[in-house]
C-alpha cells in the first residue's frame, strides 16, 4: 500500500520554519496545543521535529528566561533530544508502522527530501484496524 493514502498534506499540516525564534516556536506550539511540530527550511526541506520537551529543557538551561529575549534566539540553538526520522512517500506500510509506534506522527518527504506532510498515528491505526 502507498502511504500517500494516509498522508495529511503539507497545506493541512502545521509546521515551523528553521529560522524562526524560540518565542515564535513556543507561541505556535501553545496555540495549537501540540507536543511536537515539524521544522522545515524555507526551501521546503524537512529538518527535524521540535518537541515541547526540547523547548522546556532549553528554557531550564537558559537560567534567566525572558520571553522578549527569546525573540532574538533561533530554534537552531535548541538541542533536539528525540530524532523524528522522516519516511519517503514510497515507503512501505510496515516500515511506517514501526516508526509510528514511537512517534505521534511521521514526517513524509518526497524524493528530494522536501516535506510533503505527515502521517499520524491515528490514521495508521485506523488503516490497520480496517485491514484486519
C-alpha positions in Angstrom: 0.0 0.0 0.0 1.1 3.5 -0.8 1.3 5.7 2.3 0.0 8.6 0.3 -3.5 7.4 1.2 -2.7 8.1 4.9 -1.0 11.4 4.3 -2.1 14.7 5.8 -0.7 17.0 3.1 1.6 19.9 3.9 -1.1 22.5 3.3 -3.2 20.9 6.0 -0.3 20.5 8.4 1.1 23.0 10.9 4.9 23.4 10.8 7.5 26.0 11.6 10.5 27.2 9.6 14.0 26.5 10.8 14.8 30.2 11.0 12.1 31.2 13.5 12.7 32.4 17.0 12.2 30.4 20.2 9.3 32.7 21.1 7.6 32.0 17.7 8.0 28.3 18.2 6.6 28.4 21.7 3.7 30.5 20.6 2.8 28.2 17.7 3.1 25.0 19.8 0.9 26.7 22.5 -1.6 28.0 20.1 -2.3 24.6 18.6 -1.7 22.5 21.7 0.9 20.4 20.1 3.5 18.3 21.8 5.7 18.3 18.6 5.9 20.2 15.3 7.8 19.6 12.1 10.6 22.0 11.2 11.4 22.8 7.6 13.7 25.1 5.7 12.3 27.9 3.6 13.1 25.7 0.5 10.8 23.0 1.9 13.4 20.5 3.1 12.5 18.7 6.2 15.0 19.4 9.0 13.7 17.9 12.3 10.8 17.8 14.7 10.8 20.2 17.7 9.1 18.9 20.8 7.7 20.8 23.8 10.3 18.8 25.9 13.1 20.3 23.7 11.7 23.8 24.5 11.3 23.0 28.2 14.9 21.8 28.5 16.2 24.8 26.6 14.3 27.2 29.0 15.7 25.4 32.0 19.2 25.6 30.7 18.9 29.3 29.9 18.6 30.1 33.6 17.4 33.7 33.0 14.4 33.2 30.9 12.9 36.3 29.3 10.2 35.9 26.7 11.2 39.1 24.9 14.8 37.8 24.7 13.5 34.6 23.1 12.5 36.7 20.1 16.2 37.0 19.3 17.2 33.4 19.8 16.7 31.0 16.9 15.4 27.5 17.3 18.6 26.2 15.8 20.1 26.8 19.3 17.8 24.2 20.8 19.2 20.7 21.2 16.7 18.1 19.9 16.5 15.2 22.3 14.5 12.8 20.2 15.0 12.3 16.5 11.8 12.1 14.4 13.0 10.3 11.3 11.0 11.1 8.2 9.9 8.5 5.6 9.8 8.7 1.9 6.5 8.8 0.1 7.2 5.4 -1.4 8.0 3.7 1.9 6.0 0.6 2.7 3.4 0.5 5.4 5.4 -1.9 7.5 8.3 0.5 7.9 5.8 3.3 8.6 4.1 1.2 11.3 7.4 0.6 13.1 8.1 4.3 13.2 4.7 5.4 14.3 4.9 3.3 17.5 7.4 5.7 18.9 6.0 9.0 17.4 2.7 10.7 17.3 3.3 11.4 13.7 5.8 10.6 11.0 7.0 13.4 8.7 6.9 12.4 5.0 9.3 13.7 2.3 9.5 13.4 -1.4 12.5 12.0 -3.4 14.3 15.4 -2.9 13.8 15.5 0.9 11.1 18.1 0.7 8.4 18.0 3.4 5.1 17.0 1.9 3.1 16.2 5.0 2.7 13.9 7.9 1.1 10.5 8.7 -0.5 10.5 12.1 -0.6 7.5 14.5 -4.4 7.8 14.4 -4.5 7.3 10.6 -2.2 4.3 10.7 -4.2 2.7 13.5 -7.5 3.3 11.6 -6.0 1.7 8.5 -4.6 -1.3 10.3 -8.0 -2.0 12.1 -9.8 -1.9 8.8 -7.3 -4.3 7.1 -7.7 -7.0 9.8 
